[in-house]
């Protein structure tokens, strides 16, 4: 499973959100129909404001997980615009831990509401 995290400055957030939320559509060229898919929607992603995660910066973080390296080859150029940086090192680990802990806490909360199965 590959994980990539991107730091998104406030000025780039609207454009990145537009790309992530773009609806799938059919493009017609002559007699040919082509379905344009939004792989971000299909793969799933987590987009969080840095301050809501306890960081002081005015930015957001995009967390993507996918098993296919090709997914990133096809889609990363769509979001790596000015104001977006792919993270690595200590900052990557810190954000990854925060996102995964938040998801784990949410799962525990759902379990507490509905009980053990």
N, C-alpha and C positions, 0 to 999 in steps of 0.2 A: 504494500500500500504506500503510495507516494503522497506526501503532504507538502503543500507549498503555502506560504503565508506572505501576504502583500500588505505593505503599509501605504495607506491612501491619505494624502493630504486633503484638507477640506475643499480646496479648489478643484480637485479631480473627482470628488465623491459622486456628484450628480451624473457625470458621464459614465463612471464605472457602474453605478446602479442601473442606468439605462441599458447598458450592455448585459448585465446579469439578468435583468427582468424582461428582456426583449422577447416578444411572443413569437412562437414558431409560425411560419407562414408558407404559402405556396407562391412561387415565382413562375410566371408564365412567359416563355420566350418562344414566339412562333407557335409551333404545335407541341412544344415540350413543356412539361410541368416538372418543377423541382421543389421538393420540400426543404426549406431552410430551417434546420433545427437549432435550438438553443441548448447546447450541451451543458451549460452551467446549471440550468433548471433540472435537467435530467440527472446530473451528477450530484447535485446538492452542494450547498456552500453555507458558510457562516460569515456574516458581516456584522461586526461589532464596533461600537464607538469606544475609543480608547479610555475615555473617562469612566464609562460604565464598567470597565474591567479593572479600574483602580489605577490606571496610568494617568499622568498629568498632561500628556501631549494632546494637542487639538488635531486629532486624526482618527482614522478608522482602520480596522484590520479585516482583511479578507482571508478566510481559512478555507482551503480547498483540499479535498482528499480524493484520490482516484487511483485505480489499479493500473491504468494504462499511461505509459509515458507519452504515447501519441496524443492523448487528451490534452496534455500541457503543450505539446508542440503545435497543435492546431489552435488552441484557445488562448494561450498566454499572450500572444501579440495583440489580442483584442483588448486586454486590460492593462498592459504595460505602456501606458500613456504618460505624458508629463505629469508629475506629481504622484506617481505610483512606483514603489520600490519593492523588489522581491527581497524578503528577509532571509538572513542566515545567522549562524552563530548564536551568541547569547540572547539577543533580542528575539530571534526565532523561537528559541527554547522557552523563553519567558511567556511569550504570547501563546504558544502552543499549549503550555501547561494551563494558562488561564482559560482558554477556550474549552479544552478537554475537561477541566475541573467543573466549569459551568454546565457542560452537557451531562456530566456524571451527577452533579447535584440536582439537576432537573429530573433525571431518571429516578433518583432516590425519592424525590418529592412526589412523583407520579406513583411510585410504589407505595408510599405512605398513604396516599389518598385512596388508592384502590386495593391496598392490601397485597400480601404475598400470594403468588399463584403456585 
